[in-house]
Amino acid sequence: MGVTTKGGRPSAAGGRAAAARAMALATAAGADRAAAAAAGPPALELSPEESLDELEALAATAGLEVIGRLTQAVEGGPNPRTYLNTGKLEELGAALEAAGADTAIFDDELSPGQARTLERALGSKVRLCDRTALILDIFAQRAASAEGQLQVALAAAEYQLPRLTRLWTHLERQSGGRTKGMGEKQLEVDKRLLRARMSGLKSDLEDVRRQRAGRAARRAAAGLPTVALVGYTSAGKSSLLNALTGAGVLADDRLFATLDPATRRMTLPAGKEVLVCDTVGFIQKLPTSLVAAFRATLEAAVDADLLLHVVDVSHPAAAAQSAAVAAVLAEVGALGSGGGDGEEGGGGDEGAPPTTTTTTTTTTPLLLTVWNKVDAAPDPGAVRAVAAARRDTFPVSALTGEGLDALVAALECAVGAALLPVAARLPFSAGDLAAEARRSGVVAGEGFTPDGILLLARVPPSLAARLAPHAMPVPAAVAALAEAGVEVGSSGEEAWWVEN
């Protein structure tokens, strides 16, 4: 495939003409000029053009304007030495020179060897940027909190370490004195300093991890179930958080518009309260260093009682995006063996929206799939019909409010399914535990006796552990409540206590 213009139309006159026309558009806009290159096969089922569309969106987010693109279909992945094969590399160099472009962006992470070879082939005036460096640049621009800045700095340092080159030829070696030989190479000094910086950043992030764990412990002690919103970048997670809780957080249709997680309290229709947490968006080919650096942030998904996987159902690559999210969630331990595959990709139908089956293990959170932006889908009716036939899948529009009532009802049911049955006789001094059970659980019966408070309820696991010292057999609690004149289950909920 030859070089194409930004609009994606192949040039009949070849790469030079396409690049020249694209150069005029970039000059008029006054933006940096860049050419994007990709070698197939693409990752996660995205076509080369879809992958380059996403790369172009990333470039625009970073402040670049792509003026041309080049793809090459190859077997076995990109050339390990030059990324592109020789002919395509010459074509790229000619297009860059004709357009006067100063940056070439590659749709994979370049190895240090590939980067050196490309620099020699394209010339030192052309700046090379791979997908990882582009994402790191965006994260560096968007990180607002101290934690986010630490995470980005660590990921950038890990990316730079194997790519350091000698910067000062006149400082090839430091003087070692009369008896110490030739001394260290400048490159060795740079690497030593960078490793020291990485060590300090890791130590700072461990402090952040402990602080986050402390906050999570306090939230757990409050007994409120946690719901985490996860999904591809620009899927509408922040918009859904605003629609559910009125949070008022930034919601922008840009890649990685928000990096720092936000947590808000939400009251469900029956009066139960939950915490809803927005997490950083995912993307295909997410750099391993970023996954590791943002592990503390992603732990919000691991620790949650329920995951809402938000999918932009209007996007043509929704199935591949959903697969990318499932892969990262599995990597950080937020999905068990039953939650990572499911019916991803619409059961094999081309263009069908993705879905994920619910995971019901005790070590991973429950999962509901939210097909957001249904109002923007090419055929909203067909999307609704497919969702109706699938398990735990809800078509919604965070913008218009469509489908939110059904989602909230399912959320309330799922949160209830994660609650544990308890029966306890509490001393009057532990009345705060009973109040917490009313706020965060479902109380089937509560009565007062001279000895204390009788409680029969389903509560979050953290509260169940605190009630354990006061536990009593369920039949004994039901009988004691009946003697106290309390009708168990008067709210009409399912009589779970009969089986216990």
Buried (B, 14 or more C-beta within 10 A) or exposed (E): BBBBBBEEEEBEEBBBBBBBBBBEBBEEEEBBBBBBBBBBBBBBBBBBBBBBBBBBBBBBBBEBBBBBBBBBEBEEEBBEEBBBBEEBBEBBBBBBBBBEBEBBBBBBBBBEEBBBBBBEBBEEEBBBBBBBBBBBBBBBEBBEEEBBBBBBBBBBBBBBBEEBEEEEEEEEBBEEEEEEEEBBBBBEBBBEEBEEBBEBBBEBBEEBBEEBEEEBEEBBEBBBBBBBBBBBBBBBBBBBBBBBBEBEBBBEEBBBBBBBBBBBEBEBEEEBBBBBBBBBBBBBBBBBBBBBBBBBBBBBBBBBBBBBBBBBBBBBBBBBBBBBBBBBBBBBBBBBEBBBBBBBBBEEEEEBBBBBBBBEEEEBBBBBBBBBBBBBBEEBEEBBEBBEEBEBBBBBBBBEEBBBEEBBBBBBEBBBEBBBBBBBBBEEEBEEBBEBBBBBBBBBBBBEEEEBBBBBBBBBBBBBEBBEEBBBEBEEBBEBBEEEEBEBBEEEBEEBBEEB
